[in-house]
């Protein structure tokens, strides 16, 4: 993957955190899913866009422990820790996140996004292999 494509994907990811419902409507894949903490849960495309029209949006976001995997020229996955804030006291949020993008006719669209809330002190990512039992 070229550096300009990687930059484009990270810029899109930031827009998904800070952008409008119109941005989502233009950039979510038709079959997109969002896997969010309760009470939101798993949202399909239409429910995701509807929730943005009535919800309080994030004002700031920063990404740490950024990883990008591109197993082919039309698929890319991002993994990172997000530090977000809605701009009012008590609205800080930290989550481990992943997003999967598809390049559809030369344009990246979001297929799936997942968030797992994390305590700020536990939000790091280990690069050491982990045994799964």
Buried (B, 14 or more C-beta within 10 A) or exposed (E): EEEEBBEBBBEBBBBBBBBEBEBBBEBBBEEBBBBBEEEBEEBEBEBBBEBBEEEEEBEEBEBEBEEBEBEEEEEBBBBBBBBBBBEEEEEEBBBBBBBBBBBEEEEBBBBBBBBEEBEEEEBEEEEEEEEEE
